Amino acid sequence: MIPAGLPYWRLSAFYFFYFAVVGTIVPFWGLYLQSLDFSALEIGYIGAILMATKIVAPNIWGWVADRSGQRLRVIQWGCLLAALFFLIVLFKHSFWWIAAGVALYSFFWNAVLAQFEVVTLAHLGDHPQSYSRIRLWGSVGFILVVVGLGALFDWLSISYLPVAMLVFLLLIWACSLSIVDQPFEAAHVSAKSLMATVMHRPVLSFLLCAFLLQVSHGSYYTFFSVFLEELGYSRTDIGLLWALGVVAEVLLFLVMHRLMHRFSLRGLLLVSVLLTVVRWWLIGCYPDQVAILLLAQCLHAFSFGSAHAVAIEFIRRHFHGEIQGQGQALYSAVSFGAGGAVGAFISGLVWSSSPVLSFALSALFAALAWLVVWLGARGPEFDAHL
């Protein structure tokens, strides 16, 4: 049941187009850079830059939003400036221009999602379990884009990829203009109160797990499409395989609120991370076995879907009131930022030598994340059900 008065479709549309951008860049960005004759190391560097801005941007913009009381205005300006700076990538194709354009546009684009999560949860009020039903439209956007672009790039040059990204960036901005923010007072957050929360053992364990889990995704996000194309898969096939993973994620989001009522966050996270280990092992060892690859893609429901839903709920439980925006930003910076950057960098170093080794390292980092959850993720925030 959707709560009465919730601007469901406007919130959902934002997620739809935000993840349409993700569906453009994640599966096809490596192929686009490869078409510009970039080396695996250069592709890894640019992937690391894209992720590294998530270390800084969410915290800066979270700080601005919490203190100004203008969270939605921060989101709107972030969307617009991301689109404007992306014009560099559209018109300049050397390594240093691409690197600069990616750094500038992603600094603003990566400021957006963490703050929009706060806006969404504020609209949900006493119904946080409905979050997954809004967030699933982001997955739908991803699915439609990867399937459509995968088929398109089988007969049209992948050089048109930046055009598609720019269109979606502008649509995100348009969606942000349609949303009315929930009123809140500018916060006076002390570094002491934020650090006191972060320094609890369950929170440190959660953040370390989130970091390691995203490091493990480095090979997948940076080189999975390149890997498949080298094995003879068409770009249509590549798009469908990416879409399958997100279809599985959508199906899980539909029932996630029920799972959170039945199981603890710790239990859900342990299962999710363990299945992530299995996923990277399957992709690394059996990429030419279609049935096994299909199974591995279905495990995206756990390696990202349930792990992310657990993370959002954990932050809601532990980062209260005035530090909620900072909590979302910190999660984004540590996981998708630092973890994603380290994962992209490591995969760029290793990939030319051995794709199998790259995915083996991914499985190792996921196994370390599981160990962190097992040893440290304890306490009422992890053990309680919704």
C-alpha positions in Angstrom: 0.0 0.0 0.0 1.4 3.4 -1.1 1.0 6.0 1.7 -1.7 8.6 1.0 -0.3 12.0 -0.2 3.0 10.6 -1.3 4.3 12.1 -4.7 5.0 8.5 -5.8 5.4 9.0 -9.5 7.5 12.2 -9.2 9.9 10.5 -6.8 9.9 7.4 -8.9 10.6 9.4 -12.1 13.7 10.9 -10.6 15.1 7.4 -9.7 14.0 6.2 -13.2 16.2 8.8 -15.1 19.0 8.8 -12.5 19.5 5.1 -13.1 19.0 5.5 -16.8 22.3 7.4 -16.7 23.8 4.5 -14.7 22.4 2.1 -17.3 24.2 4.2 -20.0 27.6 4.5 -18.3 28.1 1.3 -16.4 27.6 -1.3 -19.1 28.9 0.7 -22.1 31.4 3.3 -20.8 34.3 0.8 -21.0 33.3 -0.1 -24.6 33.1 3.6 -25.5 36.6 4.4 -24.0 37.9 1.3 -25.8 36.5 2.7 -29.1 38.7 5.8 -28.4 41.7 3.5 -28.2 42.2 3.9 -24.5 44.2 1.1 -22.8 42.9 -1.1 -20.0 45.0 1.0 -17.5 43.5 4.2 -18.8 40.0 2.8 -18.6 40.7 1.8 -15.0 42.0 5.3 -14.2 38.9 7.0 -15.6 36.7 4.5 -13.8 38.5 5.3 -10.6 38.1 9.1 -11.1 34.3 8.5 -11.6 34.1 6.7 -8.3 36.6 8.8 -6.4 34.5 12.0 -6.7 31.9 10.0 -4.6 34.3 10.2 -1.7 34.3 14.0 -1.6 31.1 15.2 -3.3 28.4 13.5 -1.2 30.0 14.8 2.1 30.4 18.3 0.8 26.9 18.6 -0.5 25.5 16.7 2.5 27.1 19.3 4.7 25.7 22.2 2.6 22.2 20.7 2.5 22.0 19.9 6.2 23.2 23.4 7.2 21.3 25.5 4.6 18.0 23.7 4.9 17.9 23.8 1.0 18.3 20.1 0.3 16.2 20.1 -2.9 17.9 23.2 -4.2 21.3 21.4 -3.8 19.9 18.5 -5.8 18.6 20.7 -8.6 21.8 22.6 -9.0 23.8 19.4 -8.8 21.7 17.9 -11.7 22.0 21.0 -13.9 25.8 21.5 -13.3 26.4 17.8 -14.0 24.8 18.1 -17.4 26.6 21.3 -18.3 30.1 19.9 -17.4 29.4 16.7 -19.2 29.5 18.8 -22.4 33.3 18.5 -22.1 33.1 14.7 -22.6 30.7 15.2 -25.5 33.1 17.4 -27.5 36.6 16.4 -26.3 38.0 12.9 -26.8 41.6 12.9 -25.5 42.5 11.1 -22.3 43.1 14.2 -20.2 40.0 16.0 -21.5 37.8 12.9 -20.8 39.4 12.6 -17.3 38.7 16.3 -16.6 35.2 16.2 -17.9 34.4 13.0 -15.9 35.9 14.6 -12.7 33.8 17.8 -13.0 30.5 16.3 -14.1 30.6 13.5 -11.6 31.5 15.9 -8.7 28.0 17.3 -9.1 26.2 14.2 -10.2 27.5 12.2 -7.3 26.2 14.9 -4.9 22.6 14.1 -5.9 21.6 10.6 -5.0 22.5 10.6 -1.3 20.5 13.8 -0.7 17.6 12.6 -2.7 17.4 9.4 -0.5 16.9 11.8 2.4 14.1 13.6 0.5 12.4 10.3 -0.3 12.6 9.0 3.3 11.2 12.3 4.5 8.2 12.0 2.2 7.7 8.3 3.4 7.6 9.4 7.0 6.3 6.5 9.1 6.3 4.1 6.1 10.1 3.6 5.4 9.3 0.0 4.2 7.8 1.5 1.0 11.2 2.8 0.0 11.9 -0.3 -2.2 8.7 0.3 -4.1 9.9 3.7 -5.2 13.5 2.7 -5.7 12.5 -0.2 -8.0 11.7 2.4 -10.7 15.4 3.2 -10.9 16.0 -0.4 -11.7 13.3 -0.3 -14.4 15.0 2.7 -16.0 18.3 0.9 -15.9 16.7 -2.2 -17.6 15.0 -0.3 -20.4 18.2 1.7 -21.2 20.7 -1.2 -21.2 18.4 -3.3 -23.4 17.6 -0.5 -25.8 21.2 0.8 -26.1 22.6 -2.7 -26.3 20.4 -3.3 -29.4 21.1 0.2 -30.8 24.9 -0.1 -30.5 24.9 -3.3 -32.6 24.1 -1.2 -35.7 24.9 2.4 -34.6 28.3 3.6 -33.5 28.9 3.7 -29.8 30.3 7.2 -30.3 26.7 8.3 -29.7 26.9 7.2 -26.1 27.6 10.6 -24.6 24.6 12.1 -26.4 22.3 9.6 -24.7 23.9 10.4 -21.3 23.4 14.1 -21.8 19.7 13.6 -22.6 19.2 11.6 -19.4 21.1 14.1 -17.3 18.8 16.9 -18.5 15.8 14.7 -17.7 17.0 14.1 -14.1 17.2 17.9 -13.7 13.7 18.3 -15.1 12.4 15.7 -12.6 14.1 17.4 -9.7 12.2 20.6 -10.6 8.8 18.8 -10.2 9.4 17.7 -6.6 8.4 19.7 -3.5 10.8 19.3 -0.6 9.6 18.4 2.9 10.2 21.4 5.1 13.1 21.1 7.6 15.2 23.5 9.6 18.9 24.0 8.8 20.8 21.7 11.0 23.7 22.6 13.3 25.6 19.3 13.2 28.6 19.0 15.4 31.5 16.9 14.2 31.4 15.4 17.7 27.9 14.0 17.3 28.6 12.6 13.9 31.9 11.0 15.0 30.3 9.6 18.1 27.8 7.8 15.9 30.4 6.6 13.4 32.7 5.3 16.1 30.2 2.6 17.3 31.5 -0.8 16.4 28.4 -1.8 14.4 28.6 1.4 12.3 32.4 0.9 11.7 31.7 -2.7 10.7 28.9 -1.7 8.4 31.0 1.0 6.7 34.0 -1.4 6.3 31.7 -4.0 4.8 30.2 -1.5 2.4 33.7 -0.4 1.3 34.9 -4.0 0.7 31.7 -5.0 -1.1 32.1 -2.1 -3.6 35.8 -2.9 -4.1 34.7 -6.4 -5.1 32.4 -4.8 -7.8 35.4 -3.1 -9.5 36.0 -5.8 -12.1 32.3 -6.1 -12.9 31.5 -2.4 -13.3 34.7 -1.5 -15.2 35.3 -4.5 -17.5 32.3 -6.9 -17.6 31.1 -5.6 -20.9 34.6 -5.5 -22.4 35.1 -9.1 -21.1 31.9 -10.3 -22.8 32.6 -8.6 -26.1 36.0 -10.2 -26.2 34.3 -13.6 -25.7 32.1 -13.0 -28.7 28.9 -11.7 -27.1 27.0 -9.1 -29.1 26.2 -5.8 -27.6 22.5 -6.8 -27.6 23.5 -9.9 -25.5 25.6 -7.7 -23.2 22.6 -5.3 -22.7 20.3 -8.2 -22.0 22.7 -9.7 -19.5 23.0 -6.4 -17.6 19.2 -6.1 -17.7 18.7 -9.6 -16.3 20.7 -8.7 -13.2 18.5 -5.6 -12.6 15.3 -7.5 -13.3 16.3 -9.8 -10.5 17.0 -6.8 -8.4 13.5 -5.3 -9.1 11.8 -8.6 -8.1 13.7 -8.6 -4.9 12.8 -4.9 -4.2 9.1 -5.9 -4.5 9.4 -8.3 -1.6 12.2 -6.6 0.4 9.8 -5.0 2.9 8.4 -8.5 3.7 11.9 -9.9 4.1 12.8 -7.1 6.5 9.8 -8.0 8.7 10.9 -11.6 8.8 14.7 -11.4 9.0 17.2 -9.2 10.8 19.4 -6.8 8.8 22.5 -8.8 9.9 21.0 -12.1 8.5 20.1 -10.5 5.2 23.5 -8.9 4.8 25.3 -12.1 5.6 23.4 -14.0 2.9 23.8 -11.1 0.4 27.5 -10.9 0.8 28.0 -14.7 0.6 26.1 -14.8 -2.6 28.3 -12.0 -3.9 31.3 -14.2 -3.4 29.6 -17.0 -5.4 28.7 -14.5 -8.2 32.2 -13.3 -8.8 33.6 -16.8 -8.8 31.0 -17.9 -11.4 31.7 -15.0 -13.7 35.4 -15.4 -13.5 35.5 -19.1 -14.0 32.6 -19.8 -16.4 32.0 -16.7 -18.6 31.5 -18.9 -21.7 28.8 -21.0 -20.0 25.6 -19.1 -20.8 23.5 -20.9 -18.2 26.0 -20.2 -15.4 26.4 -16.6 -16.5 22.6 -16.2 -16.4 22.6 -17.5 -12.8 25.4 -15.2 -11.8 23.5 -12.2 -13.2 20.4 -13.2 -11.2 22.6 -12.9 -8.0 22.7 -9.2 -8.6 19.5 -9.2 -6.6 21.7 -9.9 -3.6 25.1 -8.4 -4.4 23.5 -5.0 -5.0 19.7 -5.1 -4.4 19.3 -6.5 -0.9 22.7 -5.2 0.3 21.7 -1.6 -0.7 18.2 -1.9 0.8 19.8 -3.1 4.1 22.2 -0.2 4.0 19.5 2.4 3.6 17.5 0.9 6.4 20.6 0.7 8.7 21.4 4.4 8.1 17.8 5.3 8.8 17.9 3.5 12.1 21.3 4.7 13.3 21.8 8.2 11.8 19.0 10.2 13.4 17.6 13.7 12.7 20.1 16.3 11.9 22.9 13.8 10.9 20.8 11.7 8.5 22.0 13.6 5.4 25.6 13.2 6.6 25.0 9.5 7.2 23.7 9.0 3.7 26.6 11.0 2.3 29.2 9.0 4.4 27.7 5.7 3.2 27.9 6.8 -0.5 31.5 8.2 0.0 32.9 5.1 1.7 31.2 2.5 -0.5 30.5 3.7 -4.0 33.2 6.4 -3.7 36.3 4.9 -2.0 35.3 1.3 -2.5 34.4 1.8 -6.2 37.5 3.8 -6.9 39.8 1.2 -5.3 38.0 -1.6 -7.1 38.2 0.2 -10.5 41.9 1.0 -10.0 42.8 -2.6 -8.9 40.9 -4.1 -11.8 42.6 -1.7 -14.3 46.1 -2.9 -13.0 45.2 -6.6 -13.2 42.9 -6.9 -16.1 45.4 -7.0 -19.0 47.3 -9.8 -17.2 44.3 -11.9 -16.3 40.5 -11.3 -16.2 40.1 -14.4 -14.2 42.5 -13.1 -11.5 40.6 -9.8 -11.5 37.4 -11.6 -10.6 39.2 -13.9 -8.2 40.3 -10.7 -6.3 36.7 -9.5 -6.4 35.6 -12.8 -4.7 38.3 -12.3 -2.1 37.2 -8.8 -1.2 33.6 -9.9 -1.0 34.7 -12.8 1.3 36.5 -10.2 3.6 33.3 -8.2 3.7 31.4 -11.3 4.8 33.9 -11.8 7.6 33.5 -8.2 8.8 29.8 -8.7 9.0 30.1 -12.0 10.8 32.5 -10.6 13.4 31.4 -7.0 13.9 27.8 -6.4 12.7 26.0 -7.0 15.9 23.7 -4.8 18.0 20.0 -3.7 18.1 20.3 -1.8 14.8 21.4 -5.0 13.0 19.4 -7.6 15.0 16.0 -6.0 15.1 13.3 -6.5 12.4 11.1 -3.8 11.0 
